[in-house]
Amino acid sequence: MAPVVDQLPHHILFYDYAQDILERRAPHREAHLAGIRAAREAGQVVMAGALGDPPHGAAIVFRGVDPSEIEDFAQKDPYVQAGLVGDWHVERWNVV
């Protein structure tokens, strides 16, 4: 039997962090993580995490979510609103 292929599109939201994120994130961290947890519990986020050590950015993988909704998610993210994310963008991820 052939494996079932997931037909829902995946997108990755990439964040580029400010250089001083570790010093500035504490007041915003719980709200930032709560937003990701809520999206995960809603079945929208597959996985998420910081990139690098020390972190220089992050990747949040969405499944079955329209890119415009992901952009709305980013604009409402406390890290983005506080200027902790210098730049962000959404890319389709063609999972095979």
C-alpha angles and dihedrals in degrees: 000000000000117000118257110253117219106240096190113102121244125214131184122216108208121200126196107205127218111255092247097048094125091057096044107035102078098088091049103034101091093048090046092051092043090058091052092046091050091051090048092050089050089056094248101107120058098182141338139186150144121278121226136004107284090027117252096172146338142241125214116189116211125191124202094356124129113242091239089060090050090052089051089050090053095047090053095045110115090225091057093043091050093051094248090125111064095188138357138183141177124231130183112242113211101210115201 
